[in-house]
Amino acid sequence: MAKHIRITTVTFRGIKGETVNETIENNIREILRLLNIAIFDKPDLICLPECSPFLGLSMEEMVKNAEEIPEALFTRVSSFARQNRVYVIFPMMRREDSKVYNSAVLIGRDGEYVGSYDKVHPTIWEIEAGVTPGVEARTFKLEFGKIGVAICFDLNFEDVIKSLAGNRVKIVFFPSMYPGGLQLKFWAFNHGVYVASSVADDRGSMIINPLGRVLAVSSSYQPVICCDINLDYEVLHLDYNWEKMNQVKEKYGPKISFEVSRPEAVFLMSCEAEETVVENIIKEFNLETREEYFKRASDARDAALKKQCSHSAKG
C-alpha cells in the first residue's frame, strides 16, 4: 500500500544584524517567510537548517541564547505548524536544565512539541563552547512512517545512521551547516533510506533516494525544494530476484515499480497497490531483500569455513 509523503527542505544562510537580538529576529522572520513559501506545495513535513534561528552568531553566542521548549522561538514556528497542519523540523540550540544541546526539534501538525534529536557528534568547538553531546539516535513514528534525524558532523560517524537503519527508518532528515555531498549519497545507498538535507549553505540542499540518486537540489534561485516519495519500498539485490520481476509485473502491473541500479546490481521496488504492501509481495514471490541476501551469503561463508576446519581437523 502506497505511503506517500510530501517533504520539503529549506536552504537558508542566516541574516546577520548589528546585535545578537537583531540577528535572531532577522533569522526568525526569514524562516517564517520561507516556511510560507514552502507551504505552497502542501508538504507533510518541512525541514529547516541546523541552528537556523541563530545563524550568523558565534558558537558561544548560540549557546548563551539557547532556549527551553516552549519559549519564544519555538512558539512562533509552532504557530505556523498548527495553522498549516504541517510537521516542522526546527533545529536550534535547546536548553534543558543546566545543559545546552544542538537539537532538531520536531513540531507536530497541531503545533505541539513531539520531541528532539540531540546531535550525538558535536564538533570540538561546539563542545568547547558548552554544547552537550546527545547519547542516542532517535526515531519518530508518524502516521506515514518512521523518520530519523542526523545533524551535520554526525555524517562523519556510522553509529547514528546504523542505529536509524537498524530501527527500520525509511527517511533520514539532515539539517546541517555543510552540504555533505557524496557522503549523503553513501548513506542513502548503503543503508537503503531516503535522505533529505536542509543546509545553511548556498551550495544546496538535496533529496536523495535509496539508490543514492538525487531527486532534487536547491539553489539560490530555489532555496525551497519539495518531493513526493513513497515509503512503501524495499531495496533488493538482482541476484536470485531479477528472474521473478516479470512475474510480479504480470500480476500487479503499474501498481509495482522497479528502479534498477545496474552497476551496483540492486533495485528499488515500490508499491502503489491498495490491497497489499511490498513486504507481502516479497513473501508472495519468495524474493529476498538486499539485507537478507547478504546475511545468507555471510552464513554460507561461515558454514563453508566451519566445514573446511572440520575436514582439516580430521586430516
ABEGO torsion letter per residue (X at the ends): XBBBBBBBBBBBAEBBBABAAAAAAAAAAAAAAAAAAAAAAGBABBBBBBGAAABGBBAAAAAAABBBOBBAAAAAAAAAAAAAGBBBBBBBBBBBEABBBBBBBBBBAAGBBAEBBBBABBBAAAAAAGBBBBABBBBBBBAAEBBBBBBEAAAABAAAAAAAAAAGBABBBBBBABAGEAAAAAAAAAAGBBBBBBBBBAAEBBBBBAAGBBABBBBAABABBBBBBBABBBBBBABGAAAAAAAAAAAAEAABBBBBBAAAGBBBBBBABAABBAAAAAAAAGBBBAAAAAAAAAAAAAAAAAAAAAAAAAX
